Amino acid sequence: MSAAGPGGGAADAWARGTLLGGAISAAGIAVLLASLGVLSVYDVLVLAGVLVLLPAAGLAQLPLIRPAELDRISVYGGSAALMVILAGVCSAVGVTQRGWGSLGLAPPPRVAVLGWALGLAAAGLLTVWAFRYVALKVGADESDVLRALLPATTGERWAFAALAVVAGIGEEVVFRGYAIPVLAEVTGSAAGAAAVTSLVFGVLHAYQGSIGIARTSVMGGMLAAGFLLSGSLWAPILGHALIDVLVGIFLAERLTASVD
């Protein structure tokens, strides 16, 4: 998501400091990965960018966001464009280094993938409702930014549905299809790689507040499990898109109502 308004001195300082810290950390991670001699230079750069620099950029813009000034259509378009670029880079590097099979995009058995996708969508909805239940119990509330980003008109709902499809494809290619197999080459564990990428996935949704980070991290782990167990990226792609459409368009009002 990219939607920032004019911030004060403290907000600007936070943004600059977070970006600088992210750039330094990404460089350090890149050097560490390169020193292991396991990955190509392309994988090193992309992995450091996705796992460190990207979430740092997301955190940097948080204090600059003005919910009342958000243009939802512009935010949807910008987010979709960013995901297309990231997915394109990860796909190009992944295919060049390992072939299409490494991304899990080979044509799968349709019935099996549909079953996995529906199962992941159902699990995702249960996760969302579980977090809503806990939030109500502890008096926690959804972020104002999340509420401001939910579609309100017919045109916005169509645009959000398109974004859901792009996010379903793009985020799964980047965080599951590409990052998990590559990181597993370093850690020696697909489960460990899935845990790391799921945590980063959650941090990237920090605009949803602490509830959103935890909820999205759990969802990322669930989608990663679907990818690893089914052997196909199409299952989490379809499941992810379904979750976004159902929650963002049909269930958003109930799930984001104030706890007051």
Secondary structure as the mmCIF struct_conf table of DSSP 4:
data_model
#
loop_
_struct_conf.conf_type_id
_struct_conf.id
_struct_conf.beg_label_comp_id
_struct_conf.beg_label_asym_id
_struct_conf.beg_label_seq_id
_struct_conf.end_label_comp_id
_struct_conf.end_label_asym_id
_struct_conf.end_label_seq_id
HELX_RH_AL_P HELX_RH_AL_P1 GLY A 9 LEU A 36
TURN_TY1_P TURN_TY1_P1 GLY A 37 GLY A 37
BEND BEND1 LEU A 39 LEU A 39
HELX_RH_AL_P HELX_RH_AL_P2 VAL A 41 ALA A 48
HELX_RH_PI_P HELX_RH_PI_P1 GLY A 49 LEU A 53
HELX_RH_AL_P HELX_RH_AL_P3 LEU A 54 ALA A 60
TURN_TY1_P TURN_TY1_P2 GLN A 61 GLN A 61
HELX_RH_3T_P HELX_RH_3T_P1 LEU A 62 LEU A 64
HELX_RH_3T_P HELX_RH_3T_P2 PRO A 67 GLU A 69
HELX_RH_AL_P HELX_RH_AL_P4 ARG A 72 ARG A 98
HELX_RH_3T_P HELX_RH_3T_P3 TRP A 100 LEU A 103
TURN_TY1_P TURN_TY1_P3 GLY A 104 GLY A 104
BEND BEND2 ALA A 106 ALA A 106
HELX_LH_PP_P HELX_LH_PP_P1 PRO A 107 PRO A 109
HELX_RH_AL_P HELX_RH_AL_P5 ARG A 110 VAL A 138
TURN_TY1_P TURN_TY1_P4 GLY A 139 GLY A 139
HELX_RH_AL_P HELX_RH_AL_P6 ASP A 144 LEU A 149
BEND BEND3 LEU A 150 LEU A 150
BEND BEND4 THR A 153 THR A 153
HELX_RH_AL_P HELX_RH_AL_P7 THR A 154 GLU A 172
HELX_RH_PI_P HELX_RH_PI_P2 VAL A 173 TYR A 178
HELX_RH_AL_P HELX_RH_AL_P8 ALA A 179 THR A 187
BEND BEND5 GLY A 188 GLY A 188
HELX_RH_AL_P HELX_RH_AL_P9 ALA A 190 VAL A 203
TURN_TY1_P TURN_TY1_P5 LEU A 204 HIS A 205
HELX_RH_3T_P HELX_RH_3T_P4 ALA A 206 GLN A 208
HELX_RH_AL_P HELX_RH_AL_P10 GLY A 209 SER A 230
BEND BEND6 GLY A 231 GLY A 231
BEND BEND7 LEU A 233 LEU A 233
HELX_RH_AL_P HELX_RH_AL_P11 TRP A 234 VAL A 245
HELX_RH_PI_P HELX_RH_PI_P3 LEU A 246 PHE A 250
BEND BEND8 LEU A 251 LEU A 251
HELX_RH_AL_P HELX_RH_AL_P12 ALA A 252 LEU A 255
BEND BEND9 THR A 256 ALA A 257
#
